[in-house]
Amino acid sequence: MLRALLLIVALLIIAAIVVTATGLVDFRQTQQGQAPKVEMKVNKIDVGTTATTVKVPTVEMKDKQVDVPTVRVDKGEAANAQ
């Protein structure tokens, strides 16, 4: 459990470094002093869909006769009647 928590924290730190390094997020300190104020500039990201044609695998169903295992259970009344 602790390893998973450390892994998640490490991934979050790496993600923050990558996002800051690529310029998606920009931090600027706007006030010097005891409790500095930080201004954050975030680039706009649009998420949407685009219609396009792609190759998609298809599954075909056909009937085929095969042998399948069967199990038969007797109630055991004849065996207990002795």
For each residue, the residues with C-beta under 8 A, 3 or more apart:
1: 4 5
2: 5 6
3: 6 7
4: 1 7 8
5: 1 2 8 9
6: 2 3 9 10
7: 3 4 10 11
8: 4 5 11 12
9: 5 6 12 13
10: 6 7 13 14
11: 7 8 14 15
12: 8 9 15 16
13: 9 10 16 17
14: 10 11 17 18
15: 11 12 18 19
16: 12 13 19 20
17: 13 14 20 21
18: 14 15 21 22
19: 15 16 22 24 25
20: 16 17 23 24 25 26 27
21: 17 18
22: 18 19
23: 20 26 43
24: 19 20 42 43 45
25: 19 20 40 41 42 43
26: 20 23 40 41 42
27: 20 38 39 40
28: 38 39 40 41
29: 32 36 37 38 39
30: 36 37 38 39
31: 36 37
32: 29 36
33: 36
34:
35:
36: 29 30 31 32 33
37: 29 30 31
38: 27 28 29 30
39: 27 28 29 30
40: 25 26 27 28
41: 25 26 28
42: 24 25 26
43: 23 24 25
44:
45: 24
46:
47:
48:
49:
50:
51:
52:
53:
54:
55:
56:
57:
58:
59:
60:
61:
62:
63:
64:
65:
66:
67:
68:
69:
70:
71:
72:
73:
74: 77 78 79
75:
76: 79 80
77: 74 80 81
78: 74 81
79: 74 76 82
80: 76 77
81: 77 78
82: 79
